[in-house]
Amino acid sequence: MAHLIRIETSIQLSLKGTWDTYTLPEHIVQWNFADESWHCPFATNDLRAGGTYHARMEARDQSTGFDFIAEYTEVIPLQQFTYVFGGRSCTVSFLPEQDATRVRIEFDAEEEHSIELQEQGWQAILNRFKAHAEGAQGIQ
């Protein structure tokens, strides 16, 4: 049985602003990498059940890279979506708080890397999202 990993953070931004910053490709390329030695040169996002999410992730020195491709199985606008990738599943939930939006990500662990390493990597990406979302101009 797969181990489920949960990470989350609170974003000081409206629900719609948080959703848009998380799902629009022009924002995804700004935050979708764990540290400055990597980047996300392009992303596409067909945000509907049966639609595909595709993000290219590469080391900035071009020494390595991979395509993260997933298929959406459920999309509830401004609430949550679920996608599958490589036989695993991930659900991203957007939970309104008083003056913020909590983003919760729950995903099936893979067996190649430790639970701790996967949690740290995904949390680092989520932390980059938070920094970008809270600093993005023109998003409400």
KOLBAZA-626525 format. One record per residue (C-alpha): residue in one letter; residue number from 1; x, y, z. Coordinates in steps of 0.001 Angstrom, whole numbers, plus 500000, padded with zeros to 6 digits. Example, Ala and Ser with C-alpha at 12.3 -4.5 7.8 and 13.67 -1.06 7.14 Angstrom:
<nodes>
[node 'A',1,[512300,495500,507800]];
[node 'S',2,[513670,498940,507140]];
</nodes>
This chain:
<nodes>
[node 'M',1,[500000,500000,500000]];
[node 'A',2,[501335,503421,499044]];
[node 'H',3,[502239,505894,501732]];
[node 'L',4,[500321,509193,501507]];
[node 'I',5,[502379,512347,502067]];
[node 'R',6,[500675,515614,503061]];
[node 'I',7,[502235,519062,502848]];
[node 'E',8,[500555,522438,503190]];
[node 'T',9,[501024,526143,503633]];
[node 'S',10,[498924,529246,504133]];
[node 'I',11,[499018,531886,501373]];
[node 'Q',12,[498210,535520,502184]];
[node 'L',13,[496074,535864,499060]];
[node 'S',14,[492427,535447,498078]];
[node 'L',15,[491105,532044,497073]];
[node 'K',16,[490812,533055,493398]];
[node 'G',17,[494256,534665,493377]];
[node 'T',18,[495794,531574,494949]];
[node 'W',19,[493994,529237,492517]];
[node 'D',20,[495018,531292,489486]];
[node 'T',21,[498634,531623,490595]];
[node 'Y',22,[498822,527864,491157]];
[node 'T',23,[497164,526819,487887]];
[node 'L',24,[498044,529359,485178]];
[node 'P',25,[501132,528376,483124]];
[node 'E',26,[502578,531907,483178]];
[node 'H',27,[502811,531577,486970]];
[node 'I',28,[503713,527871,487133]];
[node 'V',29,[507006,528542,485326]];
[node 'Q',30,[507880,531135,488003]];
[node 'W',31,[507661,528807,491029]];
[node 'N',32,[507640,525128,489983]];
[node 'F',33,[511125,524039,491102]];
[node 'A',34,[512663,523189,494461]];
[node 'D',35,[515702,525486,494405]];
[node 'E',36,[517528,528064,492305]];
[node 'S',37,[519703,525460,490571]];
[node 'W',38,[516566,524295,488707]];
[node 'H',39,[513895,526024,486657]];
[node 'C',40,[510658,525288,484825]];
[node 'P',41,[511138,526576,481269]];
[node 'F',42,[507579,525776,480166]];
[node 'A',43,[504251,524489,481397]];
[node 'T',44,[500853,523756,479891]];
[node 'N',45,[497709,523130,481877]];
[node 'D',46,[494368,521848,480539]];
[node 'L',47,[492566,522076,483879]];
[node 'R',48,[489583,519740,483401]];
[node 'A',49,[488836,516069,484045]];
[node 'G',50,[490715,514225,481293]];
[node 'G',51,[492964,517246,480675]];
[node 'T',52,[496746,517138,480855]];
[node 'Y',53,[499235,519044,482993]];
[node 'H',54,[502777,519209,481590]];
[node 'A',55,[505733,520968,483170]];
[node 'R',56,[509338,520732,482022]];
[node 'M',57,[511774,520807,484922]];
[node 'E',58,[515497,521235,484234]];
[node 'A',59,[518733,521975,485977]];
[node 'R',60,[519804,525488,484994]];
[node 'D',61,[523157,524106,483826]];
[node 'Q',62,[521194,521766,481509]];
[node 'S',63,[522874,518684,483029]];
[node 'T',64,[519547,516964,483675]];
[node 'G',65,[515809,517457,483359]];
[node 'F',66,[512483,515712,483101]];
[node 'D',67,[508913,516209,481978]];
[node 'F',68,[506273,516029,484692]];
[node 'I',69,[503076,514944,482930]];
[node 'A',70,[499802,514214,484696]];
[node 'E',71,[496166,513659,483785]];
[node 'Y',72,[493392,515291,485780]];
[node 'T',73,[490768,512896,487117]];
[node 'E',74,[488705,515495,488999]];
[node 'V',75,[488548,519284,488983]];
[node 'I',76,[486304,521305,491306]];
[node 'P',77,[487092,524946,490456]];
[node 'L',78,[488373,527046,493362]];
[node 'Q',79,[488266,523990,495674]];
[node 'Q',80,[490481,521110,494582]];
[node 'F',81,[491779,518946,491800]];
[node 'T',82,[493207,515455,491554]];
[node 'Y',83,[495631,514163,488959]];
[node 'V',84,[497439,510908,488272]];
[node 'F',85,[501061,510533,487175]];
[node 'G',86,[503238,507459,486898]];
[node 'G',87,[500678,505262,488640]];
[node 'R',88,[500422,507683,491557]];
[node 'S',89,[497780,510195,492578]];
[node 'C',90,[497900,513753,493922]];
[node 'T',91,[495115,515973,495276]];
[node 'V',92,[495607,519720,495712]];
[node 'S',93,[493016,521454,497910]];
[node 'F',94,[492412,525188,498339]];
[node 'L',95,[490872,525959,501728]];
[node 'P',96,[489689,529499,502548]];
[node 'E',97,[490976,530901,505829]];
[node 'Q',98,[490237,534242,507476]];
[node 'D',99,[492555,536426,505364]];
[node 'A',100,[494363,533711,503453]];
[node 'T',101,[494059,530449,501534]];
[node 'R',102,[495496,527161,502775]];
[node 'V',103,[496957,524979,500032]];
[node 'R',104,[497093,521294,500988]];
[node 'I',105,[498776,518718,498767]];
[node 'E',106,[498371,514994,499373]];
[node 'F',107,[500251,512588,497132]];
[node 'D',108,[501267,508954,496927]];
[node 'A',109,[504903,508432,497775]];
[node 'E',110,[507168,506661,495314]];
[node 'E',111,[509591,503945,496354]];
[node 'E',112,[512887,505253,494941]];
[node 'H',113,[513415,508097,497442]];
[node 'S',114,[512761,508296,501183]];
[node 'I',115,[509475,509699,502474]];
[node 'E',116,[511438,512521,504126]];
[node 'L',117,[513230,513466,500893]];
[node 'Q',118,[509970,513503,498917]];
[node 'E',119,[508250,515567,501596]];
[node 'Q',120,[511147,518046,501690]];
[node 'G',121,[511266,518389,497884]];
[node 'W',122,[507546,518928,497439]];
[node 'Q',123,[507444,521315,500423]];
[node 'A',124,[510325,523319,498925]];
[node 'I',125,[508312,523732,495710]];
[node 'L',126,[505209,524704,497707]];
[node 'N',127,[507292,527247,499641]];
[node 'R',128,[508471,528742,496314]];
[node 'F',129,[504811,528916,495246]];
[node 'K',130,[503970,530791,498463]];
[node 'A',131,[506800,533282,497908]];
[node 'H',132,[505747,533842,494293]];
[node 'A',133,[502008,534092,495061]];
[node 'E',134,[502469,536555,497882]];
[node 'G',135,[504852,538644,495779]];
[node 'A',136,[502988,538442,492447]];
[node 'Q',137,[501851,541808,491148]];
[node 'G',138,[498240,542298,490097]];
[node 'I',139,[496889,539078,491625]];
[node 'Q',140,[494119,539492,494163]];
</nodes>
